[in-house]
Amino acid sequence: MAALGALIDDLILEISKYLSFRDLLNFQSVSMRLSILDTTHSWRNLCQQRWKPWPRYALTPHRITELNHSLADVSWKDHYRRVELDVTRMELKKSDLLHRSWFLSFVLSGVRGETSSDVQRVRFGADNVLLVQGYPPLRYEIMDETPTSSSHICRSRMGDQPFSIKQWLRIADFPPHFITKKLSNAEWLIVNENATFVSCMNDVT
């Protein structure tokens, strides 16, 4: 600490740019001097790097302007924590169904295995009705209970995380839809043996 304390603030801040989330938190807890340093730029750099693979959060110029206007009083450290909690949350909420864009493809089985139909946009309504082109309105409900076994779902359709063992999605009288989140892009994936639903940002057309 004595060697670190001998450095000027600008040099210490330059060092902080190369620290991970937890290391930066620990770094600022070493002393009073470090705790009051303005590490805004370091936290923004962390956000930029961490969110790069996630289109919903990636720091595009438009999103930076949006954050500066709508959440002007929120620090970049708190932005990082907020997004981290949202991305790692594995509990599907009704607001996720309502406030994200959703796309559906049907599973087609043939002699060469499974393929997918063309992707179509669908809408989960606030009245618990799912609207799918070519179908009557379908009732849906998030079931907060252990689903039946998902072992029959093809591995290539499971995403990069296990299916939830606490929830499943009921749609009309179709077989249970299993729920997971793809941490590779921070979007939801909901599948059964016949269909695949994926979420996207609301501004996707």
Backbone as ProteinMPNN parsed JSONL, in Angstrom:
{"seq_chain_A": "MAALGALIDDLILEISKYLSFRDLLNFQSVSMRLSILDTTHSWRNLCQQRWKPWPRYALTPHRITELNHSLADVSWKDHYRRVELDVTRMELKKSDLLHRSWFLSFVLSGVRGETSSDVQRVRFGADNVLLVQGYPPLRYEIMDETPTSSSHICRSRMGDQPFSIKQWLRIADFPPHFITKKLSNAEWLIVNENATFVSCMNDVT", "coords_chain_A": {"N_chain_A": [[0.823, -1.201, 0.0], [2.011, 1.185, 0.666], [3.688, 1.742, -1.512], [1.781, 2.054, -3.512], [0.424, 4.252, -2.508], [2.216, 6.234, -2.987], [1.941, 6.958, -5.574], [0.698, 9.205, -8.071], [-2.677, 10.515, -8.447], [-3.684, 10.349, -11.102], [-2.177, 8.292, -12.242], [-2.874, 6.141, -10.645], [-5.581, 5.956, -11.293], [-5.306, 5.224, -13.945], [-4.286, 2.659, -13.658], [-6.514, 1.469, -12.517], [-8.21, 1.092, -14.654], [-7.712, -1.368, -15.731], [-8.69, -3.31, -14.139], [-10.802, -5.972, -12.921], [-14.356, -6.317, -12.241], [-14.78, -7.189, -9.497], [-12.177, -6.842, -8.531], [-11.87, -4.098, -8.819], [-13.757, -3.143, -7.008], [-12.585, -4.113, -4.624], [-10.176, -2.764, -4.764], [-10.909, -0.092, -4.343], [-11.605, -0.201, -1.718], [-9.385, -0.269, -0.208], [-8.254, 2.009, 0.968], [-9.101, 5.252, 2.367], [-8.387, 7.28, 0.624], [-8.348, 6.005, -1.911], [-10.992, 5.246, -2.041], [-12.429, 7.549, -2.551], [-11.643, 8.379, -5.006], [-12.371, 9.39, -8.344], [-13.66, 7.075, -10.179], [-15.204, 6.845, -12.402], [-14.703, 6.622, -15.201], [-13.376, 4.189, -15.339], [-15.33, 2.385, -14.471], [-17.191, 2.757, -16.484], [-15.732, 1.771, -18.664], [-15.596, -0.915, -17.886], [-18.324, -1.596, -18.06], [-18.686, -1.261, -20.805], [-17.033, -3.273, -21.918], [-18.033, -5.62, -20.693], [-20.702, -5.669, -21.53], [-20.616, -5.886, -24.245], [-21.161, -8.329, -25.789], [-23.91, -8.451, -25.616], [-26.663, -7.463, -27.17], [-28.872, -6.089, -26.106], [-27.854, -4.479, -24.107], [-25.446, -3.39, -24.928], [-23.082, -0.745, -25.296], [-23.899, 1.373, -27.344], [-23.711, 4.487, -29.19], [-26.292, 5.613, -29.152], [-27.452, 4.308, -26.943], [-25.847, 5.174, -24.839], [-26.474, 7.917, -24.805], [-29.159, 7.654, -24.109], [-28.989, 6.516, -21.525], [-27.658, 8.573, -20.198], [-29.62, 10.509, -20.176], [-32.064, 9.369, -19.154], [-31.255, 8.062, -16.844], [-29.637, 9.778, -15.351], [-28.678, 10.303, -12.795], [-27.595, 7.971, -11.907], [-24.8, 6.029, -11.12], [-21.997, 4.7, -13.047], [-20.991, 2.464, -11.88], [-23.246, 1.504, -10.523], [-24.882, 1.076, -12.722], [-23.53, -1.097, -13.84], [-23.863, -3.06, -11.837], [-26.683, -3.263, -11.846], [-27.291, -4.232, -14.439], [-25.863, -6.605, -14.385], [-27.269, -8.083, -12.465], [-29.7, -8.338, -13.818], [-29.011, -9.756, -16.15], [-28.052, -12.184, -15.149], [-30.238, -13.155, -13.885], [-32.462, -15.82, -13.581], [-35.113, -16.233, -13.394], [-38.068, -16.137, -15.044], [-40.169, -13.432, -15.731], [-43.466, -12.007, -15.982], [-43.298, -9.496, -17.08], [-41.076, -9.76, -18.72], [-42.123, -11.227, -20.825], [-43.976, -9.422, -21.793], [-42.584, -7.039, -22.414], [-40.51, -7.493, -24.132], [-39.498, -8.242, -27.486], [-40.673, -11.083, -29.241], [-39.955, -14.102, -30.944], [-40.935, -16.864, -32.935], [-40.311, -20.202, -33.929], [-41.205, -23.22, -35.543], [-40.599, -26.666, -34.857], [-39.481, -28.923, -37.191], [-39.619, -32.224, -38.063], [-37.816, -34.743, -39.723], [-36.471, -37.205, -42.023], [-33.83, -36.562, -41.918], [-33.409, -35.553, -39.465], [-34.014, -32.897, -37.026], [-35.307, -29.781, -38.135], [-35.918, -26.233, -38.521], [-38.826, -24.174, -38.861], [-39.714, -21.219, -40.827], [-39.017, -18.133, -39.161], [-41.286, -16.361, -37.144], [-42.842, -13.384, -35.915], [-44.284, -13.029, -32.693], [-46.752, -12.25, -30.138], [-46.987, -11.739, -26.689], [-49.664, -11.047, -24.711], [-50.956, -8.669, -22.27], [-53.233, -9.648, -21.196], [-52.875, -12.308, -20.785], [-52.86, -13.752, -23.142], [-51.553, -15.296, -25.969], [-50.558, -14.302, -29.133], [-50.404, -15.746, -32.218], [-49.7, -16.002, -35.585], [-52.089, -17.498, -37.671], [-53.209, -19.053, -35.734], [-55.815, -19.391, -33.256], [-56.356, -17.05, -30.515], [-54.182, -17.855, -27.848], [-54.157, -19.094, -24.614], [-51.866, -18.342, -22.0], [-49.565, -19.068, -19.293], [-47.243, -18.493, -16.706], [-45.828, -21.044, -14.961], [-45.041, -21.594, -11.723], [-43.499, -23.972, -10.762], [-42.011, -27.262, -10.543], [-41.06, -28.462, -13.672], [-41.986, -31.162, -15.971], [-39.738, -33.786, -17.059], [-37.112, -32.702, -19.211], [-35.619, -34.182, -20.907], [-36.124, -35.17, -23.423], [-35.796, -33.136, -25.198], [-33.962, -31.935, -27.913], [-30.441, -31.633, -27.712], [-29.163, -29.545, -29.071], [-30.98, -27.522, -29.023], [-31.132, -26.447, -26.544], [-29.744, -24.233, -25.614], [-27.238, -22.313, -23.786], [-27.407, -22.687, -21.087], [-28.786, -24.64, -18.364], [-32.226, -25.812, -18.392], [-34.806, -24.226, -16.488], [-35.612, -25.476, -13.258], [-37.596, -24.671, -11.729], [-39.655, -23.386, -12.948], [-42.045, -23.346, -15.655], [-43.545, -22.777, -18.873], [-46.905, -22.598, -19.561], [-48.832, -23.063, -22.41], [-51.852, -22.874, -23.811], [-53.151, -26.084, -24.436], [-50.835, -27.334, -25.081], [-47.777, -29.362, -24.992], [-45.551, -28.995, -22.112], [-43.598, -25.978, -21.993], [-40.218, -25.354, -21.777], [-37.981, -23.331, -19.867], [-35.234, -21.144, -20.21], [-32.271, -19.073, -20.04], [-30.183, -17.506, -22.378], [-27.002, -16.923, -21.75], [-25.074, -16.072, -23.433], [-26.126, -14.101, -25.063], [-27.871, -12.784, -23.441], [-30.625, -13.189, -23.651], [-33.961, -14.647, -23.517], [-34.915, -18.082, -23.829], [-37.317, -20.314, -24.824], [-38.657, -23.454, -25.013], [-40.343, -26.32, -26.424], [-41.053, -29.702, -27.499], [-42.047, -29.08, -29.954], [-41.822, -26.387, -30.633], [-39.969, -23.27, -30.658], [-39.289, -20.444, -28.812], [-37.798, -17.258, -28.861], [-36.416, -14.403, -27.271], [-36.029, -10.906, -28.087], [-34.647, -7.584, -28.493], [-36.893, -4.811, -28.089], [-36.846, -2.995, -30.188], [-36.276, -4.342, -32.464], [-37.016, -5.072, -35.795]], "CA_chain_A": [[0.0, 0.0, 0.0], [2.88, 2.357, 0.724], [4.128, 2.025, -2.875], [0.62, 2.559, -4.227], [0.119, 5.575, -1.989], [3.183, 7.201, -3.491], [1.605, 7.289, -6.947], [-0.253, 10.304, -8.246], [-4.029, 10.032, -8.715], [-3.874, 10.009, -12.516], [-1.563, 6.992, -12.492], [-3.718, 5.154, -9.96], [-6.783, 5.797, -12.108], [-4.923, 4.478, -15.141], [-4.206, 1.26, -13.222], [-7.865, 0.973, -12.237], [-8.886, 0.757, -15.907], [-7.402, -2.744, -16.113], [-9.179, -4.2, -13.088], [-12.117, -6.581, -13.09], [-15.413, -5.789, -11.372], [-14.49, -7.447, -8.075], [-10.888, -6.236, -8.191], [-12.063, -2.653, -8.69], [-14.417, -2.949, -5.719], [-11.583, -4.319, -3.571], [-9.186, -1.7, -4.925], [-11.412, 1.141, -3.74], [-11.815, -0.387, -0.28], [-8.071, -0.354, 0.447], [-7.999, 3.185, 1.793], [-10.017, 6.372, 2.169], [-7.978, 8.013, -0.574], [-8.806, 5.28, -3.091], [-12.458, 5.157, -2.046], [-13.037, 8.791, -3.033], [-11.184, 8.683, -6.363], [-13.423, 9.35, -9.353], [-13.393, 5.942, -11.07], [-16.304, 6.776, -13.384], [-14.233, 6.145, -16.502], [-13.048, 2.772, -15.194], [-16.588, 1.635, -14.425], [-17.787, 2.807, -17.829], [-14.972, 0.815, -19.475], [-16.044, -2.255, -17.509], [-19.64, -1.783, -18.655], [-18.536, -1.386, -22.253], [-16.468, -4.585, -22.225], [-18.919, -6.68, -20.216], [-21.977, -5.673, -22.244], [-20.394, -5.938, -25.692], [-21.838, -9.442, -26.477], [-25.344, -8.438, -25.331], [-27.269, -6.346, -27.916], [-29.812, -5.34, -25.278], [-27.161, -3.565, -23.196], [-24.202, -2.881, -25.515], [-23.012, 0.712, -25.216], [-23.912, 2.12, -28.601], [-23.889, 5.923, -28.928], [-27.693, 5.875, -28.805], [-27.735, 3.841, -25.582], [-25.151, 6.069, -23.911], [-27.317, 9.114, -24.713], [-30.367, 7.258, -23.389], [-28.632, 6.371, -20.111], [-27.321, 9.894, -19.661], [-30.838, 11.3, -20.012], [-33.081, 8.727, -18.317], [-30.679, 7.637, -15.562], [-28.509, 10.704, -15.19], [-28.176, 10.293, -11.422], [-27.105, 6.628, -11.59], [-23.373, 5.897, -11.437], [-21.669, 3.572, -13.913], [-20.872, 1.297, -10.997], [-24.595, 0.992, -10.294], [-25.331, 0.519, -14.006], [-22.908, -2.411, -13.975], [-24.538, -3.968, -10.91], [-28.068, -3.455, -12.285], [-27.313, -5.102, -15.614], [-25.375, -7.931, -13.977], [-28.39, -8.759, -11.806], [-30.719, -8.657, -14.81], [-28.502, -10.769, -17.071], [-27.891, -13.467, -14.46], [-31.535, -13.579, -13.342], [-32.98, -16.959, -14.315], [-36.546, -16.308, -13.156], [-38.846, -15.438, -16.061], [-41.276, -12.639, -15.208], [-44.439, -11.645, -17.012], [-42.793, -8.288, -17.753], [-40.179, -10.2, -19.794], [-42.974, -11.614, -21.945], [-44.692, -8.256, -22.319], [-41.758, -5.899, -22.802], [-39.495, -7.88, -25.103], [-40.007, -8.815, -28.723], [-40.565, -12.544, -29.232], [-40.027, -14.755, -32.243], [-41.28, -18.285, -32.83], [-40.135, -21.118, -35.058], [-41.689, -24.557, -35.253], [-39.65, -27.75, -35.091], [-39.897, -29.836, -38.248], [-38.854, -33.471, -37.972], [-37.774, -35.506, -40.976], [-35.514, -38.32, -42.05], [-32.496, -36.034, -41.648], [-33.389, -34.949, -38.134], [-34.843, -31.729, -36.792], [-35.023, -28.477, -38.727], [-36.842, -25.218, -38.009], [-39.627, -23.44, -39.834], [-39.405, -19.796, -40.876], [-39.252, -17.432, -37.9], [-42.346, -15.359, -37.184], [-42.978, -12.588, -34.7], [-45.497, -13.303, -31.923], [-46.921, -11.272, -29.057], [-47.604, -12.12, -25.431], [-50.482, -9.931, -24.27], [-51.141, -8.473, -20.828], [-54.42, -10.417, -20.8], [-52.465, -13.714, -20.761], [-53.172, -14.358, -24.426], [-50.463, -15.296, -26.935], [-51.045, -14.144, -30.511], [-49.55, -16.4, -33.212], [-50.366, -15.986, -36.885], [-52.624, -18.785, -38.088], [-53.801, -19.736, -34.587], [-56.689, -18.556, -32.426], [-55.645, -16.587, -29.313], [-53.771, -18.978, -26.994], [-53.933, -18.726, -23.217], [-50.557, -18.733, -21.465], [-49.355, -18.819, -17.861], [-45.975, -18.939, -16.141], [-46.1, -21.985, -13.884], [-43.929, -21.615, -10.763], [-43.426, -25.322, -10.218], [-41.054, -28.098, -11.253], [-41.636, -29.022, -14.905], [-41.655, -32.542, -16.275], [-38.385, -33.953, -17.581], [-36.836, -32.102, -20.526], [-34.581, -35.015, -21.527], [-36.478, -35.459, -24.811], [-35.481, -31.973, -26.034], [-32.668, -32.07, -28.587], [-29.4, -30.842, -27.036], [-28.819, -28.352, -29.844], [-32.008, -26.508, -28.814], [-31.189, -26.144, -25.113], [-29.03, -23.015, -25.244], [-25.977, -22.482, -23.066], [-27.7, -22.857, -19.67], [-29.832, -25.654, -18.151], [-33.59, -25.346, -18.239], [-35.235, -23.972, -15.112], [-36.295, -26.559, -12.549], [-38.563, -23.999, -10.857], [-40.701, -22.76, -13.755], [-42.266, -23.694, -17.048], [-44.585, -21.938, -19.472], [-48.06, -23.303, -20.122], [-49.489, -22.408, -23.536], [-53.04, -23.66, -24.169], [-53.009, -27.461, -23.972], [-49.636, -27.899, -25.682], [-46.82, -29.892, -24.013], [-44.858, -27.935, -21.359], [-42.502, -25.224, -22.596], [-39.136, -25.237, -20.807], [-37.472, -21.956, -19.825], [-33.839, -20.886, -19.857], [-31.76, -17.803, -20.573], [-28.896, -17.66, -23.069], [-26.085, -15.916, -21.223], [-24.24, -15.578, -24.527], [-26.702, -12.862, -25.6], [-28.753, -12.23, -22.4], [-32.015, -13.3, -24.07], [-34.682, -15.828, -23.061], [-35.167, -19.172, -24.764], [-38.414, -21.128, -24.31], [-38.832, -24.498, -26.03], [-40.845, -27.671, -26.164], [-40.657, -30.57, -28.613], [-42.646, -28.62, -31.205], [-41.663, -24.956, -30.913], [-38.901, -22.529, -29.988], [-39.494, -19.001, -28.673], [-36.613, -16.517, -28.434], [-36.689, -12.976, -27.065], [-35.128, -9.933, -28.696], [-34.93, -6.218, -28.088], [-38.169, -4.333, -28.616], [-36.71, -2.179, -31.388], [-35.98, -5.194, -33.611], [-38.142, -5.096, -36.736]], "C_chain_A": [[0.864, 1.259, 0.0], [3.337, 2.754, -0.676], [2.981, 2.597, -3.691], [0.29, 3.981, -3.793], [1.058, 6.644, -2.504], [2.853, 7.647, -4.914], [0.618, 8.452, -7.002], [-1.621, 9.728, -8.661], [-4.216, 9.589, -10.158], [-3.312, 8.628, -12.846], [-2.38, 5.872, -11.83], [-4.993, 4.891, -10.767], [-6.488, 5.024, -13.39], [-4.822, 2.988, -14.824], [-5.604, 0.671, -13.055], [-8.61, 0.557, -13.499], [-8.715, -0.704, -16.291], [-7.913, -3.769, -15.096], [-10.546, -4.774, -13.435], [-13.107, -5.938, -12.126], [-15.06, -5.969, -9.9], [-13.175, -6.812, -7.641], [-11.029, -4.727, -8.007], [-12.78, -2.323, -7.384], [-13.421, -3.074, -4.569], [-10.551, -3.202, -3.57], [-9.636, -0.438, -4.194], [-11.684, 1.011, -2.239], [-10.5, -0.433, 0.497], [-7.834, 0.819, 1.386], [-9.043, 4.264, 1.497], [-9.681, 7.119, 0.885], [-8.498, 7.328, -1.838], [-10.328, 5.253, -3.178], [-13.11, 6.407, -2.617], [-12.528, 9.198, -4.42], [-12.344, 8.549, -7.341], [-13.092, 8.266, -10.38], [-14.481, 5.773, -12.126], [-15.854, 6.172, -14.704], [-13.919, 4.658, -16.444], [-14.312, 1.918, -15.187], [-17.273, 1.639, -15.787], [-17.054, 1.843, -18.762], [-15.388, -0.618, -19.18], [-17.407, -2.564, -18.129], [-19.526, -2.04, -20.156], [-18.027, -2.772, -22.636], [-17.423, -5.714, -21.861], [-20.171, -6.799, -21.067], [-21.839, -5.86, -23.75], [-21.128, -7.099, -26.377], [-23.359, -9.381, -26.396], [-26.0, -7.253, -26.035], [-28.206, -5.484, -27.076], [-29.111, -4.259, -24.456], [-25.919, -2.907, -23.805], [-24.225, -1.353, -25.614], [-22.828, 1.347, -26.596], [-24.048, 3.61, -28.265], [-25.322, 6.259, -28.509], [-27.979, 5.47, -27.36], [-27.033, 4.705, -24.537], [-25.968, 7.341, -23.704], [-28.563, 8.827, -23.891], [-30.099, 7.147, -21.887], [-28.35, 7.723, -19.475], [-28.565, 10.741, -19.403], [-31.8, 10.676, -19.01], [-32.559, 8.33, -16.944], [-29.461, 8.482, -15.239], [-27.898, 10.653, -13.802], [-27.613, 8.941, -10.994], [-25.644, 6.514, -12.013], [-23.146, 4.709, -12.367], [-21.45, 2.307, -13.09], [-22.25, 0.668, -10.772], [-25.222, 0.454, -11.585], [-24.808, -0.911, -14.16], [-23.634, -3.422, -13.095], [-25.961, -4.288, -11.38], [-28.141, -4.426, -13.447], [-26.864, -6.506, -15.25], [-26.494, -8.731, -13.316], [-29.434, -9.192, -12.826], [-30.268, -9.792, -15.723], [-28.429, -12.143, -16.405], [-29.189, -13.956, -13.819], [-32.105, -14.687, -14.209], [-34.479, -17.155, -14.087], [-37.282, -15.477, -14.203], [-40.009, -14.711, -15.402], [-42.238, -12.308, -16.346], [-43.981, -10.407, -17.774], [-41.812, -8.644, -18.867], [-40.981, -10.587, -21.03], [-43.601, -10.395, -22.608], [-43.779, -7.225, -22.959], [-40.571, -6.257, -23.683], [-40.196, -8.336, -26.378], [-39.743, -10.316, -28.701], [-40.75, -13.083, -30.645], [-40.182, -16.256, -32.045], [-40.877, -19.017, -34.099], [-40.599, -22.496, -34.621], [-40.617, -25.584, -35.603], [-40.24, -28.693, -36.14], [-39.003, -31.066, -38.196], [-38.942, -34.215, -39.296], [-36.719, -36.577, -40.905], [-34.096, -37.847, -41.747], [-32.418, -35.333, -40.301], [-34.262, -33.718, -38.058], [-34.355, -30.525, -37.589], [-36.05, -27.498, -38.177], [-37.602, -24.562, -39.147], [-39.125, -21.998, -39.913], [-39.779, -19.141, -39.546], [-40.374, -16.414, -38.092], [-42.429, -14.635, -35.845], [-44.303, -12.916, -34.024], [-45.584, -12.296, -30.785], [-47.613, -11.9, -27.859], [-48.371, -10.909, -24.902], [-50.623, -9.864, -22.762], [-52.325, -9.265, -20.302], [-54.159, -11.926, -20.812], [-52.887, -14.462, -22.024], [-51.969, -14.197, -25.352], [-51.052, -15.238, -28.336], [-50.007, -14.695, -31.479], [-50.322, -16.45, -34.514], [-50.833, -17.395, -37.256], [-53.263, -19.579, -36.971], [-54.822, -18.81, -33.924], [-55.892, -18.057, -31.23], [-55.404, -17.755, -28.353], [-53.53, -18.487, -25.569], [-52.542, -19.184, -22.78], [-50.485, -18.39, -19.983], [-47.97, -19.309, -17.467], [-46.281, -19.808, -14.925], [-44.884, -22.055, -12.956], [-43.916, -22.945, -10.036], [-42.435, -26.122, -11.057], [-41.688, -28.676, -12.508], [-41.331, -30.507, -15.023], [-40.269, -32.609, -16.903], [-38.249, -33.357, -18.98], [-35.831, -32.938, -21.315], [-34.866, -35.323, -22.997], [-36.176, -34.29, -25.752], [-34.073, -32.131, -26.612], [-31.644, -31.123, -27.962], [-29.087, -29.547, -27.769], [-29.833, -27.223, -29.644], [-32.076, -26.056, -27.362], [-30.467, -24.86, -24.717], [-27.776, -23.328, -24.447], [-26.158, -22.586, -21.557], [-28.759, -23.948, -19.511], [-31.211, -25.01, -18.107], [-33.907, -25.143, -16.757], [-35.895, -25.226, -14.534], [-37.352, -25.984, -11.605], [-39.755, -23.432, -11.622], [-40.874, -23.497, -15.078], [-43.409, -22.834, -17.563], [-45.687, -22.83, -20.045], [-48.653, -22.459, -21.248], [-50.606, -23.332, -24.01], [-52.887, -25.075, -23.604], [-51.821, -28.158, -24.63], [-48.728, -28.503, -24.602], [-46.055, -28.761, -23.333], [-43.722, -27.29, -22.155], [-41.46, -24.958, -21.513], [-38.432, -23.888, -20.974], [-35.993, -21.933, -19.478], [-33.455, -19.506, -20.39], [-30.407, -18.081, -21.217], [-27.963, -16.556, -22.573], [-25.168, -15.366, -22.309], [-24.791, -14.283, -25.117], [-27.713, -12.213, -24.658], [-30.222, -12.236, -22.813], [-32.619, -14.612, -23.577], [-34.875, -16.81, -24.209], [-36.215, -20.073, -24.117], [-38.755, -22.171, -25.372], [-39.671, -25.655, -25.504], [-40.494, -28.505, -27.387], [-41.144, -30.061, -29.965], [-42.314, -27.185, -31.592], [-40.507, -24.365, -30.12], [-39.258, -21.046, -30.001], [-38.174, -18.369, -28.24], [-36.998, -15.047, -28.274], [-35.638, -12.135, -27.776], [-35.474, -8.563, -28.157], [-36.202, -5.74, -28.761], [-38.039, -3.541, -29.904], [-36.303, -3.0, -32.61], [-37.207, -5.24, -34.513], [-38.069, -6.312, -37.626]], "O_chain_A": [[0.496, 2.274, -0.592], [3.376, 3.939, -1.007], [3.18, 3.523, -4.477], [-0.082, 4.816, -4.617], [0.735, 7.831, -2.463], [3.431, 8.616, -5.405], [-0.187, 8.649, -6.092], [-1.707, 8.606, -9.159], [-4.843, 8.56, -10.413], [-3.897, 7.884, -13.632], [-2.546, 4.793, -12.399], [-5.426, 3.747, -10.905], [-7.327, 4.259, -13.865], [-5.227, 2.151, -15.63], [-5.847, -0.484, -13.407], [-9.543, -0.243, -13.429], [-9.49, -1.227, -17.092], [-7.6, -4.956, -15.192], [-11.339, -4.154, -14.143], [-12.729, -5.112, -11.295], [-15.044, -4.999, -9.142], [-13.062, -6.305, -6.525], [-10.38, -4.143, -7.138], [-12.449, -1.337, -6.725], [-13.409, -2.25, -3.655], [-10.108, -2.749, -2.515], [-8.842, 0.206, -3.508], [-11.962, 2.006, -1.57], [-10.5, -0.614, 1.715], [-7.28, 0.649, 2.472], [-9.77, 4.191, 0.506], [-10.573, 7.54, 0.148], [-9.026, 7.989, -2.733], [-10.888, 5.239, -4.275], [-14.232, 6.339, -3.118], [-12.929, 10.234, -4.951], [-13.203, 7.683, -7.174], [-12.344, 8.503, -11.328], [-14.655, 4.687, -12.678], [-16.535, 5.313, -15.264], [-14.173, 3.939, -17.409], [-14.361, 0.861, -15.816], [-17.865, 0.639, -16.192], [-17.691, 1.167, -19.569], [-15.52, -1.437, -20.089], [-17.624, -3.655, -18.657], [-20.186, -2.925, -20.701], [-18.535, -3.38, -23.577], [-17.601, -6.655, -22.634], [-20.656, -7.905, -21.304], [-22.841, -5.98, -24.454], [-21.679, -6.894, -27.459], [-24.037, -10.179, -27.042], [-25.904, -6.13, -25.539], [-28.32, -4.281, -27.31], [-29.714, -3.233, -24.143], [-25.396, -1.95, -23.234], [-25.241, -0.751, -25.964], [-21.739, 1.794, -26.953], [-24.463, 3.952, -27.158], [-25.539, 7.085, -27.623], [-28.663, 6.192, -26.633], [-27.581, 4.937, -23.459], [-26.141, 7.795, -22.573], [-28.978, 9.648, -23.075], [-30.889, 7.629, -21.074], [-28.759, 7.983, -18.343], [-28.565, 11.592, -18.514], [-32.3, 11.361, -18.118], [-33.326, 8.267, -15.983], [-28.396, 7.966, -14.9], [-26.71, 10.934, -13.645], [-27.197, 8.779, -9.846], [-25.293, 6.864, -13.14], [-23.991, 3.82, -12.468], [-21.704, 1.201, -13.567], [-22.397, -0.553, -10.824], [-25.995, -0.503, -11.552], [-25.543, -1.815, -14.557], [-23.981, -4.512, -13.55], [-26.396, -5.439, -11.321], [-28.963, -5.343, -13.443], [-27.417, -7.488, -15.746], [-26.646, -9.924, -13.579], [-29.991, -10.285, -12.721], [-31.052, -10.689, -16.034], [-28.718, -13.156, -17.043], [-29.23, -15.056, -13.269], [-32.224, -14.531, -15.424], [-35.049, -18.145, -14.545], [-37.137, -14.255, -14.244], [-40.748, -15.297, -14.611], [-41.866, -12.328, -17.519], [-44.242, -10.278, -18.97], [-41.717, -7.918, -19.857], [-40.567, -10.306, -22.155], [-43.74, -10.342, -23.83], [-44.157, -6.597, -23.948], [-39.718, -5.41, -23.951], [-41.35, -8.765, -26.343], [-38.712, -10.764, -28.201], [-41.572, -12.599, -31.422], [-39.631, -16.837, -31.11], [-41.076, -18.517, -35.206], [-40.411, -22.89, -33.47], [-39.83, -25.388, -36.529], [-41.356, -29.191, -35.989], [-37.779, -30.96, -38.275], [-40.007, -34.304, -39.907], [-36.14, -36.827, -39.847], [-33.248, -38.65, -41.357], [-31.465, -34.603, -40.03], [-35.135, -33.505, -38.899], [-33.154, -30.281, -37.704], [-36.956, -27.896, -37.445], [-37.086, -24.415, -40.255], [-38.23, -21.601, -39.167], [-40.739, -19.547, -38.892], [-40.402, -15.691, -39.089], [-42.13, -15.197, -34.791], [-45.326, -13.065, -34.692], [-44.624, -11.58, -30.498], [-48.675, -12.51, -27.983], [-47.777, -9.855, -24.672], [-50.437, -10.859, -22.061], [-52.418, -9.528, -19.103], [-55.095, -12.725, -20.846], [-53.226, -15.645, -21.979], [-51.433, -13.099, -25.501], [-51.934, -16.024, -28.684], [-48.885, -14.194, -31.56], [-51.471, -16.891, -34.544], [-50.071, -18.358, -37.166], [-53.803, -20.659, -37.21], [-54.707, -17.588, -34.019], [-54.825, -18.604, -30.952], [-56.309, -18.543, -28.081], [-52.763, -17.547, -25.362], [-52.094, -20.273, -23.142], [-51.229, -17.547, -19.483], [-47.565, -20.408, -17.845], [-46.918, -19.356, -13.974], [-43.82, -22.522, -13.361], [-44.272, -23.038, -8.861], [-42.065, -25.705, -12.154], [-42.738, -29.313, -12.431], [-40.518, -31.045, -14.272], [-39.694, -31.574, -17.241], [-39.141, -33.485, -19.819], [-35.252, -32.454, -22.287], [-33.957, -35.696, -23.738], [-36.287, -34.434, -26.97], [-33.12, -32.422, -25.888], [-31.942, -29.955, -27.711], [-28.772, -28.543, -27.129], [-29.579, -26.089, -30.048], [-33.005, -25.339, -26.991], [-30.578, -24.439, -23.565], [-27.306, -24.466, -24.433], [-25.174, -22.574, -20.817], [-29.553, -24.165, -20.426], [-31.348, -23.82, -17.824], [-33.341, -25.81, -15.891], [-36.63, -25.936, -15.221], [-37.93, -26.703, -10.79], [-40.753, -23.04, -11.016], [-39.965, -24.18, -15.553], [-44.149, -22.236, -16.783], [-45.44, -23.691, -20.889], [-48.941, -21.277, -21.058], [-50.357, -24.417, -24.536], [-52.538, -25.247, -22.436], [-51.781, -29.384, -24.733], [-48.889, -28.192, -23.422], [-45.918, -27.68, -23.906], [-42.991, -27.959, -22.884], [-41.776, -24.404, -20.46], [-38.307, -23.374, -22.086], [-35.552, -22.623, -18.559], [-34.227, -18.862, -21.101], [-29.585, -18.808, -20.659], [-28.122, -15.391, -22.938], [-24.552, -14.316, -22.13], [-24.029, -13.455, -25.615], [-28.343, -11.217, -25.013], [-30.988, -11.38, -22.372], [-31.902, -15.562, -23.261], [-34.982, -16.433, -25.376], [-36.026, -20.543, -22.995], [-39.1, -21.82, -26.5], [-39.704, -25.929, -24.304], [-39.715, -28.061, -28.23], [-40.707, -30.55, -31.006], [-42.5, -26.798, -32.745], [-40.118, -24.875, -29.069], [-39.497, -20.464, -31.059], [-37.504, -18.888, -27.347], [-37.802, -14.517, -29.041], [-34.52, -12.583, -28.031], [-36.469, -8.393, -27.452], [-36.554, -6.191, -29.851], [-39.012, -3.419, -30.649], [-36.017, -2.44, -33.668], [-38.323, -5.43, -34.03], [-38.932, -6.504, -38.482]]}, "name": "protein", "num_of_chains": 1, "seq": "MAALGALIDDLILEISKYLSFRDLLNFQSVSMRLSILDTTHSWRNLCQQRWKPWPRYALTPHRITELNHSLADVSWKDHYRRVELDVTRMELKKSDLLHRSWFLSFVLSGVRGETSSDVQRVRFGADNVLLVQGYPPLRYEIMDETPTSSSHICRSRMGDQPFSIKQWLRIADFPPHFITKKLSNAEWLIVNENATFVSCMNDVT"}
